[in-house]
């Protein structure tokens, strides 16, 4: 685990529940900056409902976004992005699900993600779900995912200069400044 004393100056970590407005908020942070805007997408259209969600996200984004599909390869996508470009990673919850189902070493790939984030010079906005506010899941896989997501969120919040919780479309600054 990396210390929160290293890097992270340009990292904003946006958390929220499902349909809280976190992606819209994160997109607004990036589009307030000069282009290029890089969107690192982690979702995979494995069914019609997810395909519709992906289409909705794409349709909402203004012209000017460059999309990199990275269901597993977020650290590599961050390294490949132009150094000064504003980058949005949406979302780390889907990424973690992909990583866990792909039987990757979660600790190793999380460390790789942290290192890639700390190498970045440009603004980076990360989106993730806060999954620990609900009931205790009824099966071991769901509990393991919830716990692993909570740990990932804590690790990324520790290196971010700003952490924002979005609730009902309203941004609450948890760490850093507005």
N, C-alpha and C positions, 0 to 999 in steps of 0.2 A: 504494500500500500504506500502511495506517495504522500509526502507531507504537504499540508496546505501552505507551506512557506515558499514553495517553488512555483514560479510561473503563474499562469492562470489569469493574467491581467485582462485579457480580451475575451474571457469566457463568461457567457451568461447562461445559466441553467434555469430552464422554465419547466415547472412542475404543475400538474393539475390532474383532475379526474377526467374521465371520459366526457367528451362534449363540453368541457369547461371553458373553451376558448383559447387554450394554450397555444395551439398551432397558429391561429390568426394573430395572437399577440406576438409570437416569435417572428412571424413573417413581417409584421410591422416594424420590428426592431431592425431587421436586415434591410428592408426597403427604404429606411430612413438614411441609409448609408449609400455612398456612390457604388455603381456597378463596377465589376461584375458581382452578381449574386449567385452563389452556388447552393443548390438544394441537394443534400445527400438524403435520398429516400431509402428507407429500410423495409417498407411493406412489400409483400408479395401477393399478387392477386390469385389466391388459391381457390376462390369461389366468387360467385357473382356479386355477393354483398360487398366483399372486400374490393373487388374491381370497381364497384360504384363509388366506394369511399375514396379510392385513389383518384378516380376521375373527378370527383368533387374537389379534392385538394388541388389538382392540376388546373381545373377551370377557374378556381378562385385566385390563383397567383397571377400577378401582373406580368406583362411581357418583360423580358429581360432576364428571367431566371434560366440558369443552366442546371439541368438535373443529372445527377449521377445516381444510378441504381446500385445500392450496396447493401443487400440483405444480410451479409456476413462481414463484408470487407470495409467497415467504417474506418478503422485506423489507416488503411491503405488509401482510401478515398480522401481522407483529410490530408495525408502527405502529398497526394497528387493535385490537390486544389492549388490555384495560384496563391503564393504566400500572403499577399496583402488583400485578397478577396474576402468579402463577407460570406461566411458559410453558415448554413442552417442544417442541422441534423435532425430529421423528424422521421421516426421517433425511436428513442433508445429502448422503449418497452418492447416494441416489435423486434428490434435488433436482438435484444436479449432472448426473446422467445425463439427466434431463428437460431441463435447460437446454441441454446440449450437443446433444441430439437436436432441440431446438426452434430451433437456430441463433441463440440469443441471444448477445450479446457477453458472454463469461464474465467478463472483467476488470471490465466496467462493472457487471454484476449482482452480482458478488462485492463490489465497493466499496459498492454500494447495501445489501447485506446487512450489511456491517461497520458502516456508518453507522446503520442501523436498530437494530442491537444496541447500539451505544453511546448511542443516544437512550433506550433502555429504562431505567426506574427499578426495575422489579420483577426478581425472579430469573428468569434465562433459562438453561435447560439444553439444550445442543445435542448431538445424537447423530450420529456419523459412523463410517464404517468406516476402519480402518487397512489400506489396500490394498497398501502397498509392501513387505510382508514375504515375499511369495511369489516365484515365478519371474518372469522377464521375459516378458511376453505375446508371443505369436507374430505379432501383427498391429499395424499402425500405429494403428488406432482404439483398441484396447485399451491400447496404450502411452501414447497421448495422454491417455486417460481416467485411467490410473494416475498419470501425471505431474501432470495438472491437479488431481486429488483430493489428491495430496500437497501441492501448493502451497496449495490451499484450506485443508487441515488446518493447515498451518504459519501461515497468516494468521490463522485463528480462534484457534489456540493462543496466538498473540502478544497478542491483545486480551483473552483470557479471564483471569480471576483464578485459576481452578482448572482443571487438566487432569487427567483420570483415564483410565487405560488399564484396560479390563476384559479379563481373561484367565480362561477357564474359570469364569466367574461370580465371580471375585475382583477387587476394585477395587484398583488400584495408583495412588497419588497421584504424578503426574509433576510437577505445578506447584501451588503453593498449599498449603492445609491441608486436613485431612480434614473 
